[in-house]
Amino acid sequence: MRVNSGLQVFILVAGVAQTTACGDASGPKSGPPAQVVVLAGSSQPTPEVGTKLPLPLTIRVTDAQGQNVSGTNVLWNTASGSLSAATSLTNADGVASIEWTLGPFAGTQLATATVTGLPPVTFTEVAVAGPLAQIILTRDTVQLLGVGDAFQMNARPADRFGNRVPGGSTVESSDTSIVTAQNFGSGAFLVARAAGATVLIRASSGSIVKTGTVIVLPPPCQSGSSIFNLAVGGIATLAGTAASEFCVQGTPAGAEFTAIPFYSDQNVPLLRLSISTGSTTIGASPSQLSAPLFQLFRAVPSPRLEPDETFETDLRARSSQELTPMMTAARLIRRQNGGRFNMSVQIPQIGDLLQLNTNATSSCTNPRMRTGRVAAITTRAIVVTDTANPANGFTDTDLQSFGVAFDTLVYPVDTQNFGEPTDIDANQRAILFFTRAVNELTPPNQNSYVGGFFFSRDLFPRAPAGGIDGCAASNVAEMFYLLVPDPDGVVNQNVRTTDFVRTVTAGILAHEFQHLINASRRLYLTGSSEFEDGFLDEGLAHMAEELAFYRASGLAPMQNVSGATIQSSQRISDAFDTFGAANIRRYREFLINPLTNSPFADNSNITTRGAIWSFLRYAADRRGGSEGTVWFQLANPPPGSHGVQNLTRVLGPELASLVRDWGVANYADDFITAVASAATHPSWDFRSTIAFLNQGSFPLATQQMDSVSITSVNIGDRSSAYLRFGVKPGAVGGGRIISRGAAVPSGFSLSILRTK
């Protein structure tokens, strides 16, 4: 005879009850709960989503001797569906049960039963979709841009909760002279055959029917459309749904324009745009590479070593991950020690030997100690050289000069703009450690280099205090690690000449000292619970390089520094090579692909670095007044403020509009005459400075807008595209824009710049 599973559970429970009833009432008492086992209810056959399981979830609780434990409280929990109760008590047989109504999603669903002090037991059900109840369309309303435009419409058969059910669907158009439907199984390709009309589509599967609407838009710039009449350099800006159509007036001689779509929505990383001009436009002149208006005196450069930006990106990420959880404890230890971590700290003397950890791959463990000799002491620097450095490197006089440069240039520039650093080692100086350990970070025979770094772990206390863990590998000092000359390539066969290292070191100091100020002030002065986001941390450090350039060159912001300016004196040229050229090169890398890169990307890649530096400069110039206030506010935010939130706090709530205008300036500045000040970079003539470094070309990526077919372009969050088009003499031209078969979202805007 076949017994169903529900009856089996009943017999089992009843049998246990009978055995207990017939037993000796004076027998041994059960001990505390020691084990929970599943009796029934798990893995029931093909349960349907949203239904109550036929069998209850049932467990038994026993003691260490296997005796049933009654009166035990059982906690029941599930993230899928609902349970008939959150708790229940075991009966005399140690059994407890509950009913479970499954959640709405097909697939694995879990529920647990827990007895305090014991691990939970888990019930697993694989829920299946219910019967066909609806058809779900990709969009209930689809927009097409005109004849030939197409959209892939999915028509998915589903149960009442939206879970896919087996089977296909058929899509039909109410008027095939306007839109045809080419079915492919569970949907159809909708193709426009006529413009300026609307049709219904009907999707069916069995007895279930779903209808939708397809709107085939008319060509742009019809009667009633808003038309902009722009002079050369004029800009029209549209936002949201208003940016779905743009129309501009051509002059009797014709006109050329650049459409600059911009998108800002951190929750949707990529916007796909389709643009149709309806044959109202013509092609624009070939893209101009902006040859410099000055003579290039610099010879074609030999292959140049590139800084290894990846190393610093990884270092900052490691610091954030490993050290952020320790920030509160570090502040507490410092308060316990009256502001110092070591009350016996003394300023070293020239010739003293110091033991310093140079491990750049671990924050608080596995120290790699190097011996350093104090070679020079200046007002703000203790210059230390690794005793194992390659021969024929810097002399003590050279090292002294770096200390002087730090005192007279780097320290005043960075502190005046970002604030004073901490002094955890109570010596009023930073340690500049020139060590081959930095050279060793570059693998053999590479065309890249690591110029140096600051590691925020050195700001943390080494020893624990009051039960609070320290960072055992910390050097407990404000310090930097710096590249050393290696003229014979002793370290990994990578030659580093003395002149090369001398040129890059000053810029590294300005950059890394800003990182030190950022980290130390957040850690001990502003009370932040996290370090600055990577993109902004790097942007401020690159700004420190630019500020050092101005001090070293005798120039100032708002002077539109050009390639000709750089060549106008040896002082300016040297300052540019030391502090300015690297920023321009990073910005150039961004310009090569502005479609998917932005100033605020969640990374510290070279493109993001170039973009955020340029944007910070633009924002400070546009704001006006004392820019030092901007830098200080960004470097000293209140607790909880970082990244985009920090920028918004300082630059204002219209941050997206500011980035949009910066994107326009990237194209228009020093290229299109008579543009508004918001479309300029007052401090830099980027076209000529990049041409100066790049031997005559400006790399901003632009493309022609198709005058006949549909132009497709994808732009990322806070990114822009540059689409050039022309309008016939005396005519009106423009376009319509949609995104994936729908109107453009609210975070979209469009700037139309007349260029000719």
LUMSEMI-652702 format. One record per residue: residue in three letters; y, z, x of N, C-alpha, C in turn. Coordinates in steps of 0.1 Angstrom, whole numbers, plus 5000, padded with zeros to 4 digits. Example, Ala and Ser with C-alpha at 12.3 -4.5 7.8 and 13.67 -1.06 7.14 Angstrom:
% residues 2
ALA494350785132495550785123496750785132/SER497850715128498950715137500050795129/
END
This chain:
% residues 756
MET498850005009500050005000501250005009/ARG502349925006503549915013504550015008/VAL505050095017506050205013507350165019/ASN508450155010509750115015510350225024/SER511350185032511850275042512550395036/GLY513150375024513850495018512850595014/LEU511650555008510550645004509950715017/GLN509850645028509350705040510250815044/VAL511550795044512450905047512251025038/PHE512150995025511951105015510651185018/ILE509551105021508251175023508351255036/LEU509051205046509251275059510051405057/VAL511151395049511951515047511151615038/ALA510451565028509751645019508551715026/GLY507951635035506851695043507351805052/VAL508451785058509051895067509352015058/ALA509851995046510152105037508952185033/GLN507852105030506552175026506052255038/THR506052195050505452275061506252395063/THR507552395062508352515064508052615053/ALA507952565040507652655029506352725031/CYS505352655036503952715038503852795050/GLY504852795059504752865071504953015069/ASP504853085080505053235080506553265080/ALA507053325069508553355068508953445079/SER508053515085508353615095508253555109/GLY508053415110507853345122509153345131/PRO509053275143510153285152511353215146/LYS512553275149513853215145514253105154/SER514953005149515452895158516552935167/GLY516652875178517752905187518952815185/PRO519952805194521152725192520752575193/PRO521552485187521252345188521152295202/ALA520052215205519852165218519652015218/GLN519351955207519051815206519451755192/VAL519951635192520251565180519551425181/VAL518751395170518051275170518351195157/VAL518251065158518450985146517150975139/LEU517151005126515950995118515850855111/ALA517050815105517050685098518450645096/GLY518650515092519950455089520450365099/SER519950355111520450265122519650135121/SER520350025124519849895125519149855112/GLN519849865101519349825088519449675087/PRO518449605081518449455081519549385074/THR520249305081521349215077522249275066/PRO522949385070523849445060525049355059/GLU525649345047526849265045528049345047/VAL529149275053530349345055530949405042/GLY531649515043532249575032531349635021/THR530149655024529149705014528649845019/LYS528149925010527550055013526050025018/LEU525750085029524350065034523350125024/PRO522150055022521250105013520650245017/LEU520550265030519950395034521150485040/PRO521050615038522050695044521850715059/LEU522850745067522650775081522150925082/THR520950935088520251065088519951115102/ILE520251245105519851295118519151425116/ARG518551475127517851605127518351675140/VAL518651815138519051895149517951995152/THR517552005165516552105169517052185180/ASP516352305183516652385194515852345206/ALA515952425217515252385229513752385228/GLN513152455218511752465215511352355205/GLY512252275200511952175190511952225176/GLN512452345174512452395160513752345153/ASN513652325140514752275133515852385132/VAL517152335133518252425132519052405120/SER519152495111519852475098521252535100/GLY522152485090523552535090524452495101/THR523952385108524852335119525852235114/ASN527052245118528052145114527952015122/VAL527951905115527851775121529151695118/LEU529751645129530951565127530551415127/TRP530951345117530651205115531951115118/ASN531751005124532950925127532550775128/THR533550695124533350545126534750485126/ALA534850375134536150305134536050185125/SER534850165118534550045110534150095096/GLY534950075086534650105073534950255070/SER534150315061534350455057533050525055/LEU533150655057532050745055532250835043/SER531150875036531350955024531851095027/ALA531751145039532351275043532551265058/ALA533551355063533751365077532851465084/THR532351565076531451665082530351695072/SER529251745076528151795068527351905075/LEU526551985068525752085074524352045073/THR523552085084522152055084521452155073/ASN520452105067519652185057518652265064/ALA517752325056516752415062515852335072/ASP515752205070514852135079515652075091/GLY516952115093517752065104518251925102/VAL518151875089518551745086519951735080/ALA520751635084522051605077522151455075/SER522751415065522951275062524251245056/ILE524651115057525951065052525850925047/GLU526650875038526650735034527750665041/TRP527450535045528450455052528650325045/THR529950295042530350165037530950095049/LEU530349975052530749905064532149845063/GLY532749825075534049765075534049615072/PRO535149545072535249415068534949305078/PHE534749335090534549235101533049215105/ALA532649095105531249065109531049095124/GLY529849135127529449175140529049315141/THR528949365153528449505156529449605151/GLN528949705143529749815139529049945143/LEU529750045147529150175152529650295144/ALA528850385142529150525137528450625146/THR529050745146528450845155528350975147/ALA527351055151527151195146527251285158/THR528051395157528251485169528051625165/VAL527351695173527251845172527951905184/THR528751995182529552055192528752105204/GLY529052055216528352095228527251995232/LEU526951905223525851805226526451665225/PRO525851565233526351435232526151375219/PRO526951285214526851225201525651125201/VAL525151105189524150995187524850885179/THR524450765181525150645176524250565167/PHE524850525156524150435146524850295148/THR523950195149524450055151524049965140/GLU524949895135524649795124525349665129/VAL524649555126525149415129525449355115/ALA526749365111527149325098527249175097/VAL526849115086526948965085528048935074/ALA528548815075529548775065528948765051/GLY529848785041529448775027529448635023/PRO529248615010529148475004530548405005/LEU530548275004531748195005532648234993/ALA533948264997534848314987536248244988/GLN536548185000537848125002537748015013/ILE538847945014539047845025540347885032/ILE540347905045541547945052542047825060/LEU543247785057543947675064544647725077/THR544747635087545647675098547047705094/ARG547547625085548847645079548847605064/ASP549447685056549447635042550547525040/THR551547535049552547425048552747365063/VAL552547235064552647175077553847075077/GLN554547075088555646985090555146875100/LEU555446755098555246645107556546575110/LEU556746515122557946465126558246315122/GLY557346255115557546115112556346035114/VAL556445905112555245815112554545835126/GLY553245855125552445865137552246005142/ASP553046105137552846245141551546295135/ALA550846375142549546425137549446575139/PHE548546635131548346785132546846805129/GLN546246895137544846925135544847045125/MET544447015113544347115102542847175101/ASN542747295105541447355103541347415089/ALA540247385082539947435069538647515069/ARG538747645072537547725075537047795063/PRO535747765059535047835049534947985053/ALA535248075044535148225048534748305036/ASP534348425039534048525028535348595024/ARG535248695015536448755010537248825020/PHE536648855032537448925042537948825053/GLY537648705052538048605062537048575073/ASN535848635072534748605082534248465079/ARG534048385089533548255088532148255082/VAL531848155073530548145067530048005071/PRO528747995071528147855075528647755065/GLY528647635071529047515062530347455066/GLY530647335061531847265065532747255053/SER533847175054534747155043535247015044/THR535846975033536346835032537846845028/VAL538646775035540146775033540546635028/GLU541346635017541746505011543246515009/SER543946395010545346385008545646334994/SER546646384988547046334975547646204975/ASP548146154986548746024987548545975002/THR547545885003547145845017548145745022/SER549145695014550145615019551145695027/ILE551145825025552145915032551445985043/VAL550246045040549446125050547946095048/THR547346065059545846045058545146165064/ALA543946195060543146305065541846255071/GLN541746265084540546225091539646345094/ASN538646365085537746485086536946495098/PHE536746615103535846635114534846755112/GLY534646795100533646905098534147025091/SER535047095097535647215091537147195091/GLY537647075088539047045089539346895090/ALA540546855093540946715094542146695102/PHE542246585109543446545115544346475105/LEU545546545103546546485093547446395101/VAL547546275096548446175103549446125093/ALA550746125097551846075089551845925089/ARG551945865077552045725076553445675070/ALA554145775065555545745060556345865062/ALA557645845064558545965066559345995054/GLY559946125054560746165043560046185030/ALA558846235031558046255018557146385020/THR556646425008555846545008554546515000/VAL553446555005552146544998551346674998/LEU550446684989549546794988548246754995/ILE547546855001546246825006545246924999/ARG544046884997543046964990541846974999/ALA541547105002540347135010539347195001/SER538047155002537047204994535747235002/SER535047334997533747365002532947424990/GLY531947344986531247394974532147394962/SER532247504955533147524943534447574947/ILE534647604960535947674964536947564969/VAL538147574964539247474967540447554972/LYS541047494982542347544987543347424989/THR544547444984545547344985546647374995/GLY547247275001548247295011549347185009/THR550347205017551547105016551747045029/VAL552046915030552446855042553846785040/ILE554746825048556146765047556346675059/VAL556546545056556846455067558346445067/LEU558946495078560346505079561046365080/PRO562246345075562946215077563446205092/PRO563846095096564446085109565746175110/PRO566046225122567246315123568546245120/CYS569546325119570946285118571146185106/GLN570646225095570946155082572246205076/SER572546155065573746195057573646345055/GLY574746415057574746565055574446645067/SER573846585078573546655090574846695098/SER574746815104575946855113575946775125/ILE577046725129577246635141578246705150/PHE577846715163578746765173579346655181/ASN580646665182581446565190581946635203/LEU581146615214581446695226582046605237/ALA583046675244583546605256582646635267/VAL582746565278581946585290582146725294/GLY580946795296581046935299580947025287/GLY581146975275581047055263579647095260/ILE579447205254578147265251578147305236/ALA577047265229576747315215575547395216/THR575547515210574447605210573947625196/LEU572647605193572047635180570847735182/ALA570647815172569647925173568747925161/GLY567547965162566547985151566347855144/THR566247865131565947745123567047635124/ALA568247685127569347585128569147495140/ALA568247535150567947455161566847355159/SER566447345146565347245143565847105143/GLU567247085142567746955142569046955151/PHE569246855159570546845166571046705166/CYS572346685164572946555163574246555171/VAL574446445179575646435187576246295185/GLN577546295187578346165185578446095198/GLY578145965199578445885211579845835210/THR580445815222581745755223581645605222/PRO582745535222582745385222582045335235/ALA582045415245581345375257579945425258/GLY579445495248578145565249578345705254/ALA577245775255577345915261575945955265/GLU575846055274574646115279574646265277/PHE573446315275573346465272572146515278/THR572046645280570846715283570646825273/ALA569446825266569046925257568247035265/ILE568647155263568047265270567447365261/PRO566247355257565547445248565247575256/PHE565447685249565147825255564447905245/TYR563547995250562748075241562648215246/SER562748305237562648455241561848525231/ASP560548565235559748645226558548695235/GLN558648825240557648875249556248885243/ASN556248875229554948895223554148755222/VAL554848645224554248515223554648445236/PRO553748435246554048395259554348245261/LEU553948165251554148015253554547955239/LEU555647875239556047805228555847655230/ARG555147595221554847445221555847375212/LEU556547285218557547215210557247065209/SER557547005197557446865195558846815191/ILE559346705197560646665194560646515191/SER561246475180561346335177562746295175/THR563146185181564546145180564646035169/GLY563545985164563545885153564345755158/SER564245725171564845605177566345615175/THR566945735174568445745174569045765188/THR568145775198568645795211568145685220/ILE568745685232568245585243568045665255/GLY567545595265567245665278568545705285/ALA568445805293569645855301569445795315/SER570545805323570545755337569445835345/PRO568945765355567945835363568445975368/SER567546065369567846205374568546195388/GLN569646265389570346265402569846385410/LEU569546355423569046465432570246535438/SER571446505435572546575440572646575455/ALA572846465461573046455476574246545480/PRO574246615491575346705494576646625497/LEU577746685494579046625497579546665510/PHE578746695520579146735533578046685543/GLN578446675555577446625565576546735569/LEU575246705570574246805574574146795590/PHE574646905596574646915610573346975615/ARG572547035606571347105610570246995612/ALA569546995623568446905626567346935616/VAL566446835614565346855605564446965611/PRO564247065603563547185609562147155612/SER561647235622560247225626559547315615/PRO558147305614557447385605557847535606/ARG558147595595558747725594557747825589/LEU557647945595556848055590557348105576/GLU556548115567556948165553556548315552/PRO557448395546557048535544555948545534/ASP555048635537553848655528554248755516/GLU554748685505555248765494554048835487/THR552848785488551748845481551448985486/PHE551649005499551349145505552249245498/GLU553549215497554449315491554149335476/THR553849225469553549235455552349325453/ASP551249315461550049395460550449545464/LEU551249555474551649695478552349765467/ARG553349705461554149765450553149795439/ALA552249705435551349735424550449855428/ARG549949865440549149975445549950105444/SER551150105448551950225448552150275434/SER552450175425552650215411551350275405/GLN550250215407548950255401548550395407/GLU548650405420548050525426549050645427/LEU550250615427551250725430552050765417/THR552150685408552850715396552350845389/PRO551050865388550450985382550851115390/MET551351095403551551215411553051255412/MET553951175404555351195406555851335401/THR555351375390555751505385555351615394/ALA554051605399553551715408554451715421/ALA554851595426555551595438556951665437/ARG557551645425558851715422558651865422/LEU557551905416557252055415557052115428/ILE556252045437556052095450557352105458/ARG558252005456559452005464560352125459/ARG560352155446561152265441560552395446/GLN559252405447558652525452559052555467/ASN559252445474559652455488561152445491/GLY561952475481563352475483563952345487/GLY563352235483563852095485563252035498/ARG562452105506561852055517560352065516/PHE559651975523558151975523557652055536/ASN558552055546558152125558559352195564/MET559352325563560552405567560752405582/SER559752355590559952355604560252225610/VAL560652125602561051995607562151995617/GLN561951925628562951915638563251765641/ILE564451725645564751595648564051565662/PRO563251455663562651425675563651385686/GLN563251385698564051345709563551215715/ILE564451135722564051015728562851045738/GLY561850965737560650985745559551065738/ASP559851135727558751205720557751105715/LEU556551155714555451075708555151125694/LEU555051035684554851075670553551005666/GLN552751075657551551025651551850985637/LEU551750855634552150805621550950725615/ASN550750745602549750665595550250535591/THR549550425594550050285591549150215581/ASN548250285574547350225565548150175553/ALA548150035551548849975541548049945528/THR546749975529545849945518545350065510/SER545750185514545350305507546550395507/SER546850465496548050545495547750685501/CYS546750755497546650895501545350925508/THR544550825512543250855519543150755531/ASN542150785539541850695550543050665559/PRO543750765565544850735573544450665586/ARG545250565590545050495603546250535612/MET545950625621547050685629547350595641/ARG548650575643549150515655550150605663/THR550150585676551050665684552350585686/GLY553450645682554750585684555650665694/ARG556350595702557350655711558750645706/VAL559550755705560850745701561750675711/ALA562250555708562950465717564450485716/ALA564950515704566350525702566650615690/ILE567750685690568150765679569650735677/THR569950695665571350665661571750755649/THR572950735644573450825634572550825622/ARG571950715618571150705606569750665608/ALA569250645621567950585623567250655635/ILE565950665634565150705645564250585648/VAL564450515659563750395662562450425670/VAL561350395665560050425671559250295674/THR558650295686557850175690556450215692/ASP555550145687554050165688553750155703/THR553050245709552650245723551650135725/ALA550950075715549949975717550549835714/ASN551849825712552449695709552149585720/PRO552149455717551949355727553049355737/ALA552749315749553649305760554749205758/ASN555849225765556949125765557649125751/GLY557749235745558449245732559849295733/PHE560249375724561649435724561749535735/THR562949535741563249645751563849755743/ASP564049875750564649985743566049955739/THR566749865747568149825743568049745730/ASP567049655729566949585716566749675705/LEU565849775707565549875696566749955693/GLN567549985702568750055700569749975691/SER569749845693570649755686570249755671/PHE568949765668568449765654568949895647/GLY568950005655569450135649570950125646/VAL571650055655573150045653573349955641/ALA572549845640572749755628572449825615/PHE571449915616571149995604572250085600/ASP572850145610573950245608575150175602/THR575550055608576849995606576849895595/LEU575649845591575649735581574649775570/VAL573449795572572449805562572649935554/TYR572850045561572950175554574250185545/PRO575450145551576550155542576550055530/VAL576049935532575949835521575049895510/ASP573849935514572849975504573250105497/THR573750205504574050325498575350315489/GLN576350235493577450225485577150155472/ASN576150075471575850005459574750065451/PHE573750135457572650185450572450335451/GLY573250405460573150545461572450595474/GLU572650715477572050775489570550795487/PRO569750775498568350815496568150965497/THR566951015495566651155497566551175512/ASP566251305516566051335530564951445531/ILE563751405527562651495526562251555539/ASP562551485550562151545563563351605570/ALA564451625563565651695567566151655581/ASN566151525584566751475597567851385595/GLN568251355582569351275579569251125584/ARG568051085587567750955592566550895586/ALA566450765588565250695584564450655597/ILE563150655597562350615608562150465607/LEU562450385618562150245619561050235629/PHE559850215623558650215632558250065634/PHE558450015646558049885651556649895656/THR555649835648554249855651553449725649/ARG552549705658551649595657550749605644/ALA550749715638549949735625550449635615/VAL551749605615552349505606551849365610/ASN551849335622551349205627549849185622/GLU549049295623547649285619547449255605/LEU548449265596548249245582548149095579/THR548449005589548348865587547048815594/PRO546148745587544948695592545248595604/PRO544148565611544348475623544948335619/ASN545748285628546248145627546848105613/GLN547748185609548448165596549848115599/ASN550448045589551848005589552648095581/SER552148215578552948315570553048445579/TYR553848535574553948655582554448765572/VAL554048895576554649015569555649065578/GLY556949075573558049115582558149265583/GLY557549335573557649485573557549535559/PHE557549665558557349715544557749865544/PHE558049905532558250055529557150095519/PHE556550205522555450255514555850385507/SER555950385494556450505487555550625489/ARG554350615493553450725496554050825506/ASP554950765515555550855526556550945520/LEU556950935507557951025501557251145495/PHE555851135494555151245487554751355497/PRO554651475492554151585501552751565505/ARG552451605518551151585523550151695519/ALA550651825519549751935516549951985502/PRO548852025496548952085482549752215482/ALA550252245471550952375469550752425455/GLY550452555454550352615441549352545432/GLY548252495438547152435431547452285427/ILE548552235432548952095430548552005442/ASP547851895439547451815450548551735456/GLY548551725470549451635477548851505480/CYS549551425489549151295493548751315508/ALA547551335511547151375524547451275535/ALA547651145532547951045542549451015543/SER550251085536551751065537552251105550/ASN553251025555553951065567555151155564/VAL555451185552556451275547557751245555/ALA558251125552559451075559559950955552/GLU561350935552561950815548561750715560/MET560950615558560550525570560250385565/PHE560250295575559750155573558850125584/TYR558050025582557049965592557549825594/LEU557749785607558349665610557549575620/LEU557649445618557049345627557449365641/VAL556549325651556949325665556749195671/PRO557449165682557249035689555849035695/ASP555248915695553948895701553948755707/PRO554648725718554848595723553548525727/ASP552548605730551248545735550248535724/GLY550548585712549648575701548448665703/VAL548648785709547548885711546948925698/VAL547748945688547248995675546948875666/ASN545648855664545148755655545548615658/GLN545948585671546348455676547548405669/ASN548348495663549648455656550848485666/VAL551448385671552548395680553848435672/ARG554448545676555748585670556748605681/THR557648515682558648515693559648625691/THR560248665702561348775701562448725692/ASP562948605694564048555686563748555671/PHE562448505668562048505654562048645648/VAL561448735654561348875649562748935648/ARG563648915657564948965657565748905645/THR565548775642566248715631565848775617/VAL564548795615564048845602564148995600/THR564249065611564249215609565349275601/ALA566549225604567749285597567649265582/GLY567249145578567049125563565949205558/ILE564849225565563849315561564349455559/LEU565149505568565749635567566549655554/ALA567449555551568249565539567349565527/HIS566349485527565449475515564649605513/GLU563949645524563049765523563849895521/PHE565049905526565850025524566250035510/GLN566449925503566749935489565549985481/HIS564349935485563149985479563050135481/LEU563350185493563250325496564250405487/ILE565450355485566450425477565950425463/ASN565450315457564950305444563950415441/ALA562950415450561750505449562150645450/SER562950675460563250815463564150875452/ARG565050805447565950855437565250865424/ARG564350775420563550795408562550915410/LEU562050935421561051035423561751175423/TYR562851195430563351325431564751355425/LEU565451245421566851275416567051235401/THR566451135396566751095382565651145373/GLY564551195378563551255370562651155363/SER562551035368561750925361560250965363/SER559550915353558050935354557350815358/GLU558050705362557450585367558450515377/PHE557850435386558650355394559250235386/GLU560150165392560750055385559749935384/ASP559849855373558949745372559049655384/GLY558049585387557949505399559049395400/PHE559249325389560249215390561649265393/LEU562049375386563449425388563549505402/ASP562449575406562449635419562749535430/GLU562049425429562249315439563649245437/GLY564049235425565349165423566449245429/LEU566449385428567449465434567349465449/ALA566149455454566049455469566549325474/HIS566349215467566849085471568449085470/MET568949155460570349165459570949245471/ALA570249345476570649415488570749315500/GLU569849225501570049115511571349035510/GLU571548995497572748915495574049005498/LEU574049125494575249215497575449225512/ALA574349235519574449245534574949115540/PHE574549005533575148875538576648875537/TYR577148915525578648915524579349005534/ARG578749125537579349215547579249145561/ALA578149085564577949035578578748905580/SER578948825569579648695570581148705568/GLY581648815562583048835559583448765546/LEU582448715539582648655526582548755515/ALA582648715502582548805491581948725479/PRO581448795469581048735456582248655450/MET581848565441582848475434583548375443/GLN583048345454583748245463582948115464/ASN581948095455581247965454580747915468/VAL579947995474579547965488578647835487/SER579047735496578447605496577747585509/GLY577047465510576547425523577647405533/ALA578747355529579847345538580447475543/THR580447575534580847705538579947765549/ILE578647745547577747805556577947745570/GLN578247625571578447555584579847575589/SER580647645582582047645587582347745599/SER581447835601581547915613580147975618/GLN580048005630578748055635578448195629/ARG579548275626579248405620578648385606/ILE579148295598578648275585577248215586/SER577048125595575748055596574648165600/ASP575048245610574048345614573748445603/ALA574848485596574548585584573748515574/PHE573948385571573148325561571648315565/ASP571448275578570048275583569348405582/THR570148515584569548645585569348705571/PHE570348695562570348765549570348675537/GLY570748545538570948465526569848355524/ALA569348295534568448185533567248215525/ALA566648325527565348365520565548365505/ASN566648415500566948425486567048285480/ILE567748195487567948055483566647985482/ARG565748015491564447945491563547995480/ARG563648125477562948175465563448115452/TYR564748105451565348045439564947905438/ARG564847835449564347695448562947685443/GLU562147775447560747775441560747785426/PHE561647875421561747885407562147755400/LEU563147685406563647565400562647455399/ILE561647455407560647355407559947355394/ASN559747475388559047485375559747585366/PRO560847555360561447645351560847655337/LEU559847575334559247575321558447705318/THR557747755328556947865325557247985334/ASN558247975342558748095350560048145345/SER560248275347561448335342561848455351/PRO563048515349563448625357562648755354/PHE562048755342561448885337559848875336/ALA559248795344557748785343557148915347/ASP555948945342555249065346554549045359/ASN555249015369554748995382555848995392/SER555548985405556548985415556348855424/ASN555848745418555648625425556948565430/ILE556848475440558048425446558948355436/THR558448295426559248225416560048325408/THR559348435404560048545397561048605405/ARG560848635418561748695427563048605428/GLY562848475430563948385431564848385418/ALA564148385406564748385394565548515391/ILE564948625393565548755390566748775399/TRP566648745412567848755420569048665415/SER568748545412569848455408570348505395/PHE569548555386570048605373570848725375/LEU570448815383571248935385572648905391/ARG572748805400573948765405574848705394/TYR574248615386574948555375575448655365/ALA574648755362574948855352576148945357/ALA576148975370577249055375578548975376/ASP578448855379579648765380580148745366/ARG579348725356579748705342580348835336/ARG579848945340580349075335581749105340/GLY581949075353583249105360583349245363/GLY584549285368584749425372584049465384/SER583849585386583149635398581649615397/GLU581149525405579749495404578849615410/GLY579449695419578749805424578249895413/THR579049905402578649995391577349935385/VAL577249805384576049745378574849785387/TRP574949765400573749795409573449945408/PHE574450025408574150175408573450215395/GLN573950155384573350195371571850145370/LEU571650025375570249975375569350055384/ALA569850105395568950175405568850325401/ASN569650365391569650515387569550525372/PRO568550475366568450485351567950625347/PRO568250665334567750785329566150785328/PRO565550895327564050895326563550805314/GLY562550725317561950645306562550505306/SER563550475314564150345313563750265325/HIS563150145323562750065334562549915329/GLY562549825338562349685334563349625325/VAL562949555315563849485306564649595298/GLN564049705295564849815289566049855297/ASN565749865310566849905320567949805320/LEU567549675321568449565321569349565308/THR568649585297569449585284570449695284/ARG570049815289570849935289572149905297/VAL572049835308573149805317573949685313/LEU573249575309573849445307574249425293/GLY573649495284574049485270572849435261/PRO573049445248571949405239571649255238/GLU572649175242572449025241571848975254/LEU570849045259570249005271569648865270/ALA568948825259568348695258569448585258/SER570548605252571648505253572148495267/LEU572148605274572648595288571648515297/VAL570348525294569348445302569448305297/ARG569648275285569848145280570948075287/ASP572148135288573348075294573048065309/TRP572348155315572048145329571148015331/GLY570247985322569447865323570347735322/VAL571347745314572247625313573047615327/ALA573447725332574247725345573347665356/ASN572047695356571147645366571247495367/TYR571547425356571647275356573047235358/ALA573947295351575347245350576247275362/ASP576047395368577047445378577147345390/ASP578447315393578747225404578047095403/PHE577847045390577246915388577946845377/ILE578246915366578846865354580346915354/THR581246825353582646875353583046945340/ALA584047025341584747085329583847175321/VAL582747225326581847315318582547455317/ALA582147525306582647655304582247745315/SER582947855317582647945328581248005326/ALA580748025314579448085311578347995317/ALA578647865319577647775324577847745339/THR578447845346578647825361578047945368/HIS577847925381577448035391578648045400/PRO579548145397580748155405580548195420/SER579448255423579348305437578648205446/TRP577848115440577148015448577247875443/ASP577347785452577147645448575747615452/PHE574847635442573447625446572947485449/ARG573547385443573147255445573447215460/SER574547255466574747225479574047315489/THR573947445486573147535495571747495496/ILE571147465484569747425484569547285491/ALA570547195489570447075496570647095511/PHE571447195515571547225529570247275535/LEU569547355528568247395533567147295531/ASN567247215520566147125516566446975520/GLN567346955529567746825534568046725523/GLY568946765514569546675505569046655491/SER568146745486567646735473567746865465/PHE567946855452568046965443566846955434/PRO565947055434564547035428564447075414/LEU565547105406565347145392564547035385/ALA563547075378562646985371563246945357/THR563546815355564046765343563146645338/GLN563246605326562546495321563346415310/GLN562946285309563646205299563046245285/MET563946245275563446265261563046125256/ASP561846115251561345985246562145935234/SER562645815235563445765224562645705212/VAL561345675215560445615205559345705200/SER558645765209557545855206557945995206/ILE557046085203557346225203557246285217/THR558246365220558246435233557646575231/SER556746615239556046745238556446825251/VAL556746945249557147035260556747175256/ASN556147245266555847385265556747475273/ILE557347575267558147665275557647815273/GLY557747895283557348035283558448125278/ASP558148245277559048355273560248355283/ARG561448345278562648345286562748235296/SER562148115292562148005301562947885294/SER563247785302563947675296563347545301/ALA563647435293563347295297564647215298/TYR564647105304565847015306565446875303/LEU565946835291565546705285566746615284/ARG566746505291567946415292567746295282/PHE568846265276568846155266570246095265/GLY570345975260571545905258571745865243/VAL573045835240573345785226574145655228/LYS573745565219574445435220575945435217/PRO576745345222578145345219578445355204/GLY579345445201579745465187578745515177/ALA577545545182576445585173576245735173/VAL575445785164575045925163573645935167/GLY573246025176571846045180571446185180/GLY570246215180569746345181568246355179/GLY567746465174566346485172566046595163/ARG564746605159564146715151563146785160/ILE563046915158562146995167561247075157/ILE559947075160559047165153558147235164/SER557447335160556447405169555147425162/ARG554147345166552847355161552747335146/GLY553447235141553447205127554347285118/ALA555247365124556047455116557447455122/ALA558447515115559747535120559747615132/VAL560747595141560847675153561047825150/PRO560647915158560748055155562148105158/SER562348235154563648295155564148315169/GLY563148325179563548345193563848215200/PHE563948105193564247975199565647945198/SER566247885208567647835208567747705216/LEU568747635213568947505219570347485223/SER570547445236571947415241571947265244/ILE572947195238573147055241574447045250/LEU574246985262575246975271575546825273/ARG576846785271577246645274577446635289/THR576746535295576746525309577546405314/LYS577746305305578446175309579046115297/
END
